[in-house]
Amino acid sequence: MARLPPAARPYALLMRADRPIGSWLLFLPGLWGIALQATGWLQGIWLTLLFFLGAVIMRGAGCVVNDLWDRDIDRQVERTRGRPLASGAVSPRQAVAFLAALCVLGLLILLQLNMAAIWLGVLSLLPILLYPLAKRVTDYPQLMLGFTFGWGALMGPVAASGELSWAMLALYAATICWIFGYDTIYAHQDREDDAMVGIRSTALKFGARTRPVLAACYAATLLLLALTGWLSGLNAWFYLALALPGVALAYQVVRLDIQDPAHCLVLFKLNREVGLLGTLAILIGRM
């Protein structure tokens, strides 16, 4: 960030380029799908590159949309009042122009995929636009994020095979449960500020009951991944390798302390490794 020209820094901050974990977590469900359905290494590597670039750009676009919705609220929350729109470093008109530029780049990447994946990509704009609204109207905005961030679990396999199957739907359901869990951990960082400004979340909804809810979400994630493997005909090694992300998920449940926001962030970030280990398990299952 420090090496960017001063004029570019507010826009990089607006798209959260300084916090790449969000791009990773948007990318990983697509990587699971690519690993599951790619017809060969060359196709897999090409799609992985496209999906990674697309995740960085579209996560940035989603952050701009979120900050346009939330700029007044962000000024009231300690962790977010320094964001470019909330602080005035970027005007709403400039943010909209930047959003348009990001969407054009995202479209150029999307057009490299097959037609079925292109239409799925277009449909993904709906949850992207609706997610910032969810925290105002429901106690479960983390579920809406699951539908949004998990979309790659549908697009990845469709980009690789051109078809939608029951295995892909099971994979999508697994990602929704996973995202619901880890974003609930993340939401505990802002629990008190959210209550003060009227933002709703599963952290506020569940409070001290978060641990059993998280355990249920992560158990469902693993069961649905196992179902995905069965429907896809993966070999027995997949189920053994699935223990690797399983240990990382169990660690989060055991170590969760909702009174320690800093450690909640550490546990949240651990999900990058969960996603990579899940990819490894799928690749092992295809050998």
PAVO-35175 format. One record per residue (C-alpha): residue number from 1; x, z, y. Coordinates in nm, 2 decimals, always signed. Layout:
<recs>
(rec NUM, (X, Z, Y))
...
</recs>
This chain:
<recs>
(rec 1, (+0.00, +0.00, +0.00))
(rec 2, (+0.28, +0.09, +0.24))
(rec 3, (+0.43, -0.26, +0.20))
(rec 4, (+0.12, -0.44, +0.31))
(rec 5, (+0.08, -0.57, +0.66))
(rec 6, (-0.10, -0.31, +0.88))
(rec 7, (-0.40, -0.54, +0.93))
(rec 8, (-0.45, -0.57, +0.55))
(rec 9, (-0.43, -0.20, +0.46))
(rec 10, (-0.79, -0.11, +0.56))
(rec 11, (-0.92, -0.39, +0.34))
(rec 12, (-0.70, -0.29, +0.05))
(rec 13, (-0.83, +0.06, +0.08))
(rec 14, (-1.19, -0.07, +0.11))
(rec 15, (-1.16, -0.24, -0.23))
(rec 16, (-0.98, +0.07, -0.37))
(rec 17, (-0.66, -0.12, -0.45))
(rec 18, (-0.48, +0.22, -0.42))
(rec 19, (-0.68, +0.35, -0.71))
(rec 20, (-0.65, +0.10, -1.00))
(rec 21, (-0.83, +0.33, -1.25))
(rec 22, (-1.17, +0.18, -1.15))
(rec 23, (-1.04, -0.17, -1.22))
(rec 24, (-0.91, -0.07, -1.56))
(rec 25, (-1.24, +0.09, -1.66))
(rec 26, (-1.44, -0.22, -1.55))
(rec 27, (-1.19, -0.44, -1.74))
(rec 28, (-1.18, -0.25, -2.07))
(rec 29, (-1.53, -0.31, -2.21))
(rec 30, (-1.46, -0.69, -2.16))
(rec 31, (-1.13, -0.64, -2.34))
(rec 32, (-1.31, -0.48, -2.63))
(rec 33, (-1.54, -0.78, -2.65))
(rec 34, (-1.26, -1.03, -2.63))
(rec 35, (-1.06, -0.84, -2.90))
(rec 36, (-1.38, -0.85, -3.12))
(rec 37, (-1.46, -1.22, -3.08))
(rec 38, (-1.16, -1.42, -2.97))
(rec 39, (-1.09, -1.71, -3.20))
(rec 40, (-0.72, -1.69, -3.17))
(rec 41, (-0.43, -1.53, -2.97))
(rec 42, (-0.41, -1.81, -2.71))
(rec 43, (-0.78, -1.78, -2.63))
(rec 44, (-0.76, -1.40, -2.63))
(rec 45, (-0.47, -1.39, -2.39))
(rec 46, (-0.63, -1.65, -2.15))
(rec 47, (-0.96, -1.46, -2.14))
(rec 48, (-0.78, -1.13, -2.10))
(rec 49, (-0.60, -1.26, -1.79))
(rec 50, (-0.93, -1.40, -1.64))
(rec 51, (-1.12, -1.08, -1.71))
(rec 52, (-0.84, -0.86, -1.57))
(rec 53, (-0.83, -1.06, -1.24))
(rec 54, (-1.21, -1.07, -1.23))
(rec 55, (-1.23, -0.69, -1.29))
(rec 56, (-0.99, -0.62, -1.00))
(rec 57, (-1.19, -0.85, -0.76))
(rec 58, (-1.54, -0.76, -0.86))
(rec 59, (-1.46, -0.39, -0.87))
(rec 60, (-1.34, -0.44, -0.52))
(rec 61, (-1.66, -0.62, -0.43))
(rec 62, (-1.86, -0.34, -0.58))
(rec 63, (-1.67, -0.08, -0.37))
(rec 64, (-1.75, -0.27, -0.06))
(rec 65, (-2.12, -0.28, -0.15))
(rec 66, (-2.11, +0.09, -0.23))
(rec 67, (-1.94, +0.18, +0.10))
(rec 68, (-2.18, -0.04, +0.30))
(rec 69, (-2.47, +0.16, +0.15))
(rec 70, (-2.30, +0.50, +0.18))
(rec 71, (-2.10, +0.48, +0.51))
(rec 72, (-2.32, +0.74, +0.68))
(rec 73, (-2.31, +0.97, +0.38))
(rec 74, (-1.94, +0.92, +0.33))
(rec 75, (-1.87, +1.07, +0.68))
(rec 76, (-2.03, +1.40, +0.56))
(rec 77, (-1.82, +1.43, +0.24))
(rec 78, (-1.47, +1.56, +0.26))
(rec 79, (-1.33, +1.33, -0.01))
(rec 80, (-1.48, +1.01, +0.14))
(rec 81, (-1.48, +1.05, +0.51))
(rec 82, (-1.15, +0.87, +0.54))
(rec 83, (-1.28, +0.55, +0.38))
(rec 84, (-1.25, +0.24, +0.61))
(rec 85, (-1.62, +0.20, +0.68))
(rec 86, (-1.68, +0.57, +0.73))
(rec 87, (-1.38, +0.61, +0.96))
(rec 88, (-1.45, +0.29, +1.16))
(rec 89, (-1.13, +0.12, +1.05))
(rec 90, (-1.34, -0.17, +0.92))
(rec 91, (-1.68, -0.27, +1.08))
(rec 92, (-1.98, -0.35, +0.88))
(rec 93, (-1.96, -0.71, +0.98))
(rec 94, (-1.60, -0.73, +0.88))
(rec 95, (-1.69, -0.57, +0.55))
(rec 96, (-1.96, -0.82, +0.48))
(rec 97, (-1.72, -1.11, +0.55))
(rec 98, (-1.46, -0.95, +0.32))
(rec 99, (-1.73, -0.91, +0.05))
(rec 100, (-1.81, -1.28, +0.08))
(rec 101, (-1.45, -1.37, +0.03))
(rec 102, (-1.42, -1.15, -0.28))
(rec 103, (-1.74, -1.30, -0.43))
(rec 104, (-1.60, -1.65, -0.38))
(rec 105, (-1.28, -1.56, -0.56))
(rec 106, (-1.49, -1.40, -0.84))
(rec 107, (-1.70, -1.71, -0.86))
(rec 108, (-1.39, -1.93, -0.90))
(rec 109, (-1.28, -1.71, -1.20))
(rec 110, (-1.63, -1.71, -1.34))
(rec 111, (-1.64, -2.09, -1.34))
(rec 112, (-1.35, -2.09, -1.59))
(rec 113, (-1.58, -1.95, -1.86))
(rec 114, (-1.84, -2.12, -2.07))
(rec 115, (-2.20, -2.17, -1.94))
(rec 116, (-2.35, -1.87, -2.12))
(rec 117, (-2.08, -1.64, -1.98))
(rec 118, (-2.14, -1.78, -1.63))
(rec 119, (-2.51, -1.70, -1.64))
(rec 120, (-2.43, -1.35, -1.77))
(rec 121, (-2.19, -1.31, -1.48))
(rec 122, (-2.45, -1.42, -1.23))
(rec 123, (-2.70, -1.16, -1.38))
(rec 124, (-2.44, -0.89, -1.34))
(rec 125, (-2.49, -0.91, -0.96))
(rec 126, (-2.82, -0.73, -1.00))
(rec 127, (-2.68, -0.40, -1.14))
(rec 128, (-2.39, -0.42, -0.90))
(rec 129, (-2.62, -0.43, -0.61))
(rec 130, (-2.86, -0.17, -0.75))
(rec 131, (-2.60, +0.09, -0.85))
(rec 132, (-2.54, +0.24, -0.50))
(rec 133, (-2.92, +0.28, -0.46))
(rec 134, (-2.95, +0.47, -0.79))
(rec 135, (-2.79, +0.79, -0.67))
(rec 136, (-3.07, +0.82, -0.41))
(rec 137, (-3.36, +0.78, -0.64))
(rec 138, (-3.26, +0.92, -0.98))
(rec 139, (-3.07, +1.21, -1.13))
(rec 140, (-2.90, +0.96, -1.36))
(rec 141, (-2.69, +0.71, -1.15))
(rec 142, (-2.42, +0.74, -1.41))
(rec 143, (-2.65, +0.56, -1.65))
(rec 144, (-2.68, +0.28, -1.40))
(rec 145, (-2.31, +0.27, -1.38))
(rec 146, (-2.30, +0.24, -1.76))
(rec 147, (-2.51, -0.07, -1.74))
(rec 148, (-2.29, -0.21, -1.46))
(rec 149, (-1.94, -0.13, -1.58))
(rec 150, (-2.03, -0.20, -1.95))
(rec 151, (-2.15, -0.55, -1.87))
(rec 152, (-1.81, -0.69, -1.98))
(rec 153, (-1.89, -0.58, -2.33))
(rec 154, (-2.15, -0.86, -2.33))
(rec 155, (-1.95, -1.11, -2.13))
(rec 156, (-1.63, -1.08, -2.32))
(rec 157, (-1.77, -1.18, -2.66))
(rec 158, (-1.99, -1.45, -2.51))
(rec 159, (-1.69, -1.60, -2.32))
(rec 160, (-1.51, -1.61, -2.66))
(rec 161, (-1.78, -1.73, -2.89))
(rec 162, (-2.07, -1.86, -2.67))
(rec 163, (-2.32, -1.65, -2.86))
(rec 164, (-2.48, -1.31, -2.83))
(rec 165, (-2.51, -1.10, -3.15))
(rec 166, (-2.63, -0.76, -3.27))
(rec 167, (-2.27, -0.65, -3.29))
(rec 168, (-2.23, -0.73, -2.92))
(rec 169, (-2.54, -0.54, -2.83))
(rec 170, (-2.41, -0.24, -3.03))
(rec 171, (-2.08, -0.27, -2.84))
(rec 172, (-2.26, -0.27, -2.51))
(rec 173, (-2.46, +0.04, -2.60))
(rec 174, (-2.13, +0.21, -2.70))
(rec 175, (-1.98, +0.14, -2.36))
(rec 176, (-2.29, +0.27, -2.18))
(rec 177, (-2.26, +0.60, -2.36))
(rec 178, (-1.89, +0.62, -2.29))
(rec 179, (-1.93, +0.54, -1.92))
(rec 180, (-2.22, +0.78, -1.89))
(rec 181, (-1.99, +1.05, -2.02))
(rec 182, (-1.68, +0.99, -1.82))
(rec 183, (-1.86, +0.93, -1.50))
(rec 184, (-2.04, +1.26, -1.54))
(rec 185, (-1.69, +1.42, -1.55))
(rec 186, (-1.60, +1.23, -1.24))
(rec 187, (-1.91, +1.33, -1.06))
(rec 188, (-1.82, +1.70, -1.09))
(rec 189, (-1.55, +1.64, -0.82))
(rec 190, (-1.82, +1.59, -0.56))
(rec 191, (-2.09, +1.82, -0.70))
(rec 192, (-2.12, +2.06, -0.40))
(rec 193, (-2.09, +1.79, -0.14))
(rec 194, (-2.35, +1.57, -0.32))
(rec 195, (-2.59, +1.86, -0.32))
(rec 196, (-2.54, +1.92, +0.05))
(rec 197, (-2.61, +1.56, +0.15))
(rec 198, (-2.89, +1.49, -0.10))
(rec 199, (-2.70, +1.26, -0.34))
(rec 200, (-2.82, +1.30, -0.70))
(rec 201, (-2.60, +1.29, -1.02))
(rec 202, (-2.58, +1.40, -1.38))
(rec 203, (-2.32, +1.66, -1.27))
(rec 204, (-2.59, +1.83, -1.07))
(rec 205, (-2.85, +1.76, -1.33))
(rec 206, (-2.66, +1.92, -1.62))
(rec 207, (-2.43, +2.16, -1.44))
(rec 208, (-2.30, +2.42, -1.69))
(rec 209, (-2.47, +2.22, -1.98))
(rec 210, (-2.23, +1.93, -1.92))
(rec 211, (-2.00, +2.00, -2.22))
(rec 212, (-2.27, +1.95, -2.50))
(rec 213, (-2.41, +1.65, -2.31))
(rec 214, (-2.06, +1.50, -2.29))
(rec 215, (-2.00, +1.57, -2.66))
(rec 216, (-2.33, +1.39, -2.75))
(rec 217, (-2.23, +1.09, -2.53))
(rec 218, (-1.89, +1.06, -2.69))
(rec 219, (-2.02, +1.11, -3.04))
(rec 220, (-2.27, +0.83, -2.98))
(rec 221, (-1.99, +0.61, -2.84))
(rec 222, (-1.79, +0.65, -3.16))
(rec 223, (-2.09, +0.60, -3.39))
(rec 224, (-2.19, +0.28, -3.20))
(rec 225, (-1.84, +0.15, -3.22))
(rec 226, (-1.84, +0.21, -3.59))
(rec 227, (-2.18, +0.02, -3.61))
(rec 228, (-2.02, -0.26, -3.41))
(rec 229, (-1.73, -0.28, -3.66))
(rec 230, (-1.98, -0.28, -3.96))
(rec 231, (-2.19, -0.56, -3.80))
(rec 232, (-1.87, -0.76, -3.72))
(rec 233, (-1.72, -0.72, -4.07))
(rec 234, (-1.41, -0.54, -3.96))
(rec 235, (-1.19, -0.39, -4.23))
(rec 236, (-1.16, -0.03, -4.33))
(rec 237, (-0.85, +0.02, -4.12))
(rec 238, (-1.07, -0.01, -3.81))
(rec 239, (-1.26, +0.31, -3.90))
(rec 240, (-0.93, +0.50, -3.95))
(rec 241, (-0.79, +0.36, -3.62))
(rec 242, (-1.11, +0.47, -3.44))
(rec 243, (-0.98, +0.82, -3.48))
(rec 244, (-0.73, +0.75, -3.21))
(rec 245, (-0.98, +0.71, -2.92))
(rec 246, (-1.19, +0.97, -3.09))
(rec 247, (-0.91, +1.23, -3.05))
(rec 248, (-0.88, +1.14, -2.68))
(rec 249, (-1.25, +1.18, -2.63))
(rec 250, (-1.27, +1.51, -2.81))
(rec 251, (-0.98, +1.63, -2.59))
(rec 252, (-1.19, +1.57, -2.28))
(rec 253, (-1.48, +1.77, -2.43))
(rec 254, (-1.26, +2.06, -2.52))
(rec 255, (-1.06, +2.07, -2.20))
(rec 256, (-1.35, +2.01, -1.96))
(rec 257, (-1.37, +2.27, -1.67))
(rec 258, (-1.64, +2.17, -1.42))
(rec 259, (-1.50, +2.43, -1.18))
(rec 260, (-1.17, +2.25, -1.16))
(rec 261, (-1.22, +1.91, -0.97))
(rec 262, (-0.85, +1.82, -1.00))
(rec 263, (-0.85, +1.85, -1.38))
(rec 264, (-1.19, +1.66, -1.40))
(rec 265, (-1.00, +1.37, -1.23))
(rec 266, (-0.72, +1.40, -1.49))
(rec 267, (-0.97, +1.39, -1.78))
(rec 268, (-1.16, +1.10, -1.62))
(rec 269, (-0.84, +0.89, -1.59))
(rec 270, (-0.76, +0.95, -1.95))
(rec 271, (-1.03, +0.70, -2.04))
(rec 272, (-0.80, +0.42, -1.96))
(rec 273, (-0.61, +0.53, -2.27))
(rec 274, (-0.93, +0.56, -2.46))
(rec 275, (-1.02, +0.20, -2.38))
(rec 276, (-0.67, +0.07, -2.48))
(rec 277, (-0.68, +0.27, -2.81))
(rec 278, (-1.03, +0.13, -2.88))
(rec 279, (-0.89, -0.22, -2.83))
(rec 280, (-0.61, -0.15, -3.07))
(rec 281, (-0.86, -0.02, -3.33))
(rec 282, (-1.06, -0.35, -3.30))
(rec 283, (-0.74, -0.56, -3.34))
(rec 284, (-0.63, -0.36, -3.64))
(rec 285, (-0.98, -0.41, -3.79))
(rec 286, (-0.95, -0.79, -3.76))
(rec 287, (-0.61, -0.81, -3.94))
</recs>
